[in-house]
Structure formats: C-alpha cells, structure tokens
C-alpha cells in the first residue's frame, strides 16, 4: 500500500542492525508491515525478536552499549 505521494504506509525498516557491545543481535533487516494486516514475529530463542520490537518504542536507548543503525518509518515518516 502506498499513499499518493509514494510514501509507504504502515510501519517498516530498511537495513536495521542492532548491536549490544560485541554481540550482533540483528544484521541488515528490511521489512514492511502494511496497514490493517495481522503480522507475527516468531523464531527461536536469541534470534533478535525482542531487539527488533524494542527498536520501535526506543527501548534500546536504555542500554548503554546498544548501537542501532538503519531506517525505520511509520506511515512514511
């Protein structure tokens, strides 16, 4: 789904990487989650699910050695 100016709707990220000190939690993740779609995030323990979700509400800033790179958007912003 795109709005008239071409900006993506929904939420998404492009080239998202999360590192806690020397530990790489996420590496180059890109995903778009469309508006009004049911979406699940699942995987084995330690694969980065919580780190991925924590980037959306900026909980990663609570960790001194956490470094986040990439782009995230909500309705194109």
OpenMM code with the backbone's topology and positions (N, CA, C; nanometers):
from openmm import Vec3, app, unit

residues = "UNK UNK UNK UNK UNK UNK UNK UNK UNK UNK UNK UNK UNK UNK UNK UNK UNK UNK UNK UNK UNK UNK UNK UNK UNK UNK UNK UNK UNK UNK UNK UNK UNK UNK UNK UNK UNK UNK UNK UNK UNK UNK UNK UNK UNK UNK UNK UNK UNK UNK UNK UNK UNK UNK UNK UNK UNK UNK UNK UNK UNK UNK UNK UNK UNK UNK UNK UNK UNK UNK UNK UNK UNK UNK UNK UNK UNK".split()
positions = [
    Vec3(0.0833, -0.1180, 0.0000),
    Vec3(0.0000, 0.0000, 0.0000),
    Vec3(0.0875, 0.1240, 0.0000),
    Vec3(0.0590, 0.2170, -0.0852),
    Vec3(0.1296, 0.3442, -0.0874),
    Vec3(0.0284, 0.4572, -0.0866),
    Vec3(0.0648, 0.5672, -0.0232),
    Vec3(-0.0195, 0.6850, -0.0302),
    Vec3(0.0163, 0.7621, -0.1556),
    Vec3(-0.0596, 0.8645, -0.1881),
    Vec3(-0.0483, 0.9296, -0.3180),
    Vec3(0.0905, 0.9859, -0.3502),
    Vec3(0.1669, 1.0278, -0.2499),
    Vec3(0.2992, 1.0828, -0.2805),
    Vec3(0.4071, 0.9759, -0.2907),
    Vec3(0.3682, 0.8485, -0.2825),
    Vec3(0.4631, 0.7392, -0.2971),
    Vec3(0.5252, 0.6930, -0.1667),
    Vec3(0.4951, 0.7605, -0.0552),
    Vec3(0.5492, 0.7191, 0.0740),
    Vec3(0.4796, 0.5915, 0.1205),
    Vec3(0.5537, 0.4998, 0.1810),
    Vec3(0.4917, 0.3753, 0.2272),
    Vec3(0.4002, 0.3999, 0.3460),
    Vec3(0.2905, 0.3268, 0.3526),
    Vec3(0.2036, 0.3320, 0.4690),
    Vec3(0.2378, 0.2144, 0.5588),
    Vec3(0.1827, 0.2121, 0.6768),
    Vec3(0.2159, 0.1067, 0.7715),
    Vec3(0.3472, 0.1390, 0.8414),
    Vec3(0.4163, 0.0350, 0.8879),
    Vec3(0.5459, 0.0536, 0.9518),
    Vec3(0.6487, -0.0312, 0.8787),
    Vec3(0.7727, 0.0069, 0.8924),
    Vec3(0.8762, -0.0714, 0.8273),
    Vec3(1.0144, -0.0275, 0.8685),
    Vec3(1.1111, -0.1028, 0.8212),
    Vec3(1.2508, -0.0692, 0.8460),
    Vec3(1.3319, -0.1107, 0.7245),
    Vec3(1.4457, -0.0464, 0.7105),
    Vec3(1.5358, -0.0754, 0.5990),
    Vec3(1.6783, -0.0786, 0.6540),
    Vec3(1.7467, -0.1893, 0.6329),
    Vec3(1.8864, -0.2067, 0.6746),
    Vec3(1.9046, -0.1859, 0.8252),
    Vec3(1.8096, -0.2369, 0.9048),
    Vec3(1.8155, -0.2236, 1.0502),
    Vec3(1.9163, -0.3220, 1.1084),
    Vec3(2.0084, -0.2696, 1.1876),
    Vec3(2.1064, -0.3523, 1.2580),
    Vec3(2.1103, -0.3079, 1.4034),
    Vec3(2.1200, -0.4048, 1.4946),
    Vec3(2.1269, -0.3759, 1.6385),
    Vec3(2.2442, -0.4547, 1.6949),
    Vec3(2.3285, -0.3837, 1.7705),
    Vec3(2.4460, -0.4453, 1.8315),
    Vec3(2.4503, -0.4062, 1.9779),
    Vec3(2.4742, -0.5047, 2.0659),
    Vec3(2.4955, -0.4818, 2.2081),
    Vec3(2.6425, -0.5090, 2.2358),
    Vec3(2.7244, -0.4046, 2.2389),
    Vec3(2.8684, -0.4243, 2.2529),
    Vec3(2.9205, -0.5026, 2.1331),
    Vec3(2.9811, -0.6179, 2.1582),
    Vec3(3.0346, -0.7014, 2.0504),
    Vec3(2.9312, -0.7984, 1.9940),
    Vec3(2.8143, -0.8099, 2.0585),
    Vec3(2.7118, -0.9061, 2.0154),
    Vec3(2.6184, -0.8431, 1.9121),
    Vec3(2.6144, -0.9011, 1.7919),
    Vec3(2.5258, -0.8548, 1.6851),
    Vec3(2.3909, -0.9234, 1.7023),
    Vec3(2.2860, -0.8468, 1.7395),
    Vec3(2.1525, -0.9035, 1.7597),
    Vec3(2.0739, -0.9096, 1.6291),
    Vec3(2.0840, -0.8048, 1.5460),
    Vec3(2.0177, -0.8000, 1.4155),
    Vec3(2.1167, -0.7472, 1.3131),
    Vec3(2.1082, -0.7989, 1.1917),
    Vec3(2.2001, -0.7551, 1.0876),
    Vec3(2.1238, -0.7333, 0.9565),
    Vec3(2.1115, -0.6072, 0.9157),
    Vec3(2.0573, -0.5688, 0.7851),
    Vec3(1.9160, -0.6221, 0.7607),
    Vec3(1.8251, -0.5964, 0.8545),
    Vec3(1.6858, -0.6408, 0.8432),
    Vec3(1.6047, -0.5348, 0.7697),
    Vec3(1.5280, -0.5761, 0.6693),
    Vec3(1.4381, -0.4872, 0.5973),
    Vec3(1.3017, -0.5536, 0.5879),
    Vec3(1.1976, -0.4806, 0.6293),
    Vec3(1.0617, -0.5354, 0.6271),
    Vec3(0.9616, -0.4210, 0.6217),
    Vec3(0.8492, -0.4440, 0.5539),
    Vec3(0.7368, -0.3511, 0.5536),
    Vec3(0.6147, -0.4252, 0.6049),
    Vec3(0.5481, -0.3667, 0.7032),
    Vec3(0.4272, -0.4264, 0.7604),
    Vec3(0.3107, -0.3359, 0.7210),
    Vec3(0.2253, -0.3812, 0.6286),
    Vec3(0.1172, -0.2970, 0.5772),
    Vec3(0.0114, -0.2658, 0.6834),
    Vec3(-0.0627, -0.1581, 0.6583),
    Vec3(-0.1736, -0.1182, 0.7437),
    Vec3(-0.2811, -0.2265, 0.7403),
    Vec3(-0.3443, -0.2509, 0.8527),
    Vec3(-0.4575, -0.3430, 0.8671),
    Vec3(-0.4235, -0.4866, 0.8287),
    Vec3(-0.3004, -0.5284, 0.8585),
    Vec3(-0.2584, -0.6655, 0.8350),
    Vec3(-0.2148, -0.7269, 0.9677),
    Vec3(-0.2515, -0.8495, 0.9905),
    Vec3(-0.2057, -0.9209, 1.1089),
    Vec3(-0.0659, -0.9722, 1.0790),
    Vec3(0.0267, -0.9424, 1.1690),
    Vec3(0.1661, -0.9792, 1.1485),
    Vec3(0.2207, -1.0421, 1.2752),
    Vec3(0.2951, -1.1493, 1.2615),
    Vec3(0.3574, -1.2165, 1.3753),
    Vec3(0.5088, -1.2123, 1.3589),
    Vec3(0.5779, -1.1980, 1.4722),
    Vec3(0.7234, -1.2051, 1.4745),
    Vec3(0.7579, -1.3269, 1.5580),
    Vec3(0.8165, -1.4279, 1.4951),
    Vec3(0.8473, -1.5500, 1.5689),
    Vec3(0.9806, -1.6070, 1.5237),
    Vec3(1.0393, -1.6881, 1.6098),
    Vec3(1.1674, -1.7509, 1.5800),
    Vec3(1.2241, -1.8108, 1.7068),
    Vec3(1.3376, -1.8771, 1.6967),
    Vec3(1.3976, -1.9418, 1.8135),
    Vec3(1.4534, -1.8398, 1.9126),
    Vec3(1.4786, -1.8860, 2.0320),
    Vec3(1.5359, -1.8026, 2.1368),
    Vec3(1.6688, -1.7436, 2.0914),
    Vec3(1.6854, -1.6129, 2.1137),
    Vec3(1.8110, -1.5480, 2.0806),
    Vec3(1.8253, -1.5002, 1.9376),
    Vec3(1.7183, -1.5058, 1.8575),
    Vec3(1.7318, -1.4675, 1.7164),
    Vec3(1.7094, -1.3191, 1.6911),
    Vec3(1.6696, -1.2400, 1.7937),
    Vec3(1.6563, -1.0963, 1.7773),
    Vec3(1.5146, -1.0420, 1.7771),
    Vec3(1.4167, -1.1242, 1.8113),
    Vec3(1.2772, -1.0778, 1.8113),
    Vec3(1.2567, -0.9604, 1.9055),
    Vec3(1.3023, -0.9726, 2.0284),
    Vec3(1.2840, -0.8657, 2.1276),
    Vec3(1.3626, -0.7410, 2.0888),
    Vec3(1.4807, -0.7571, 2.0353),
    Vec3(1.5599, -0.6418, 1.9907),
    Vec3(1.4891, -0.5705, 1.8771),
    Vec3(1.4304, -0.6444, 1.7852),
    Vec3(1.3555, -0.5862, 1.6739),
    Vec3(1.2383, -0.5041, 1.7258),
    Vec3(1.1610, -0.5615, 1.8162),
    Vec3(1.0448, -0.4906, 1.8699),
    Vec3(1.0856, -0.3737, 1.9588),
    Vec3(1.1950, -0.3858, 2.0314),
    Vec3(1.2407, -0.2779, 2.1205),
    Vec3(1.2848, -0.1540, 2.0430),
    Vec3(1.3255, -0.1696, 1.9185),
    Vec3(1.3657, -0.0532, 1.8398),
    Vec3(1.2462, 0.0363, 1.8085),
    Vec3(1.1262, -0.0215, 1.7980),
    Vec3(1.0071, 0.0572, 1.7630),
    Vec3(0.9672, 0.1540, 1.8725),
    Vec3(0.9830, 0.1168, 1.9994),
    Vec3(0.9459, 0.2086, 2.1073),
    Vec3(1.0695, 0.2651, 2.1773),
    Vec3(1.1844, 0.2558, 2.1120),
    Vec3(1.3114, 0.3150, 2.1552),
    Vec3(1.3593, 0.2634, 2.2905),
    Vec3(1.3230, 0.1427, 2.3271),
    Vec3(1.3744, 0.0836, 2.4499),
    Vec3(1.5241, 0.0555, 2.4412),
    Vec3(1.5759, 0.0470, 2.3208),
    Vec3(1.7191, 0.0193, 2.3042),
    Vec3(1.8053, 0.1335, 2.3588),
    Vec3(1.7518, 0.2549, 2.3707),
    Vec3(1.8308, 0.3668, 2.4245),
    Vec3(1.8602, 0.3489, 2.5732),
    Vec3(1.7903, 0.2572, 2.6387),
    Vec3(1.8147, 0.2312, 2.7806),
    Vec3(1.9430, 0.1522, 2.8032),
    Vec3(1.9971, 0.0903, 2.6995),
    Vec3(2.1173, 0.0088, 2.7105),
    Vec3(2.2381, 0.0904, 2.6644),
    Vec3(2.3341, 0.1094, 2.7538),
    Vec3(2.4499, 0.1945, 2.7272),
    Vec3(2.5283, 0.1490, 2.6044),
    Vec3(2.5494, 0.0213, 2.5882),
    Vec3(2.6333, -0.0304, 2.4804),
    Vec3(2.5536, -0.0736, 2.3573),
    Vec3(2.4271, -0.0343, 2.3491),
    Vec3(2.3442, -0.0708, 2.2332),
    Vec3(2.3628, 0.0329, 2.1220),
    Vec3(2.3847, -0.0176, 2.0004),
    Vec3(2.4026, 0.0684, 1.8834),
    Vec3(2.3061, 0.0227, 1.7742),
    Vec3(2.2210, 0.1145, 1.7285),
    Vec3(2.1200, 0.0838, 1.6269),
    Vec3(2.1500, 0.1655, 1.5019),
    Vec3(2.1490, 0.0999, 1.3864),
    Vec3(2.1659, 0.1693, 1.2588),
    Vec3(2.0548, 0.1266, 1.1644),
    Vec3(2.0307, 0.2068, 1.0626),
    Vec3(1.9277, 0.1773, 0.9635),
    Vec3(1.8163, 0.2788, 0.9688),
    Vec3(1.7107, 0.2539, 0.8934),
    Vec3(1.5945, 0.3425, 0.8864),
    Vec3(1.4716, 0.2705, 0.9374),
    Vec3(1.3862, 0.3465, 1.0053),
    Vec3(1.2561, 0.2945, 1.0476),
    Vec3(1.1522, 0.4013, 1.0133),
    Vec3(1.0323, 0.3590, 0.9781),
    Vec3(0.9291, 0.4580, 0.9476),
    Vec3(0.7923, 0.4106, 0.9952),
    Vec3(0.7064, 0.5084, 1.0176),
    Vec3(0.5667, 0.4879, 1.0499),
    Vec3(0.4884, 0.5779, 0.9559),
    Vec3(0.4110, 0.5192, 0.8668),
    Vec3(0.3346, 0.5941, 0.7667),
    Vec3(0.4222, 0.6905, 0.6871),
    Vec3(0.5399, 0.6467, 0.6497),
    Vec3(0.6260, 0.7261, 0.5639),
    Vec3(0.7174, 0.8251, 0.6337),
    Vec3(0.7061, 0.8368, 0.7664),
    Vec3(0.7922, 0.9323, 0.8383),
    Vec3(0.8872, 0.8609, 0.9299),
] * unit.nanometer
topology = app.Topology()
chain = topology.addChain("A")
for resn in residues:
    res = topology.addResidue(resn, chain)
    for name in ("N", "CA", "C"):
        topology.addAtom(name, app.Element.getBySymbol(name[0]), res)
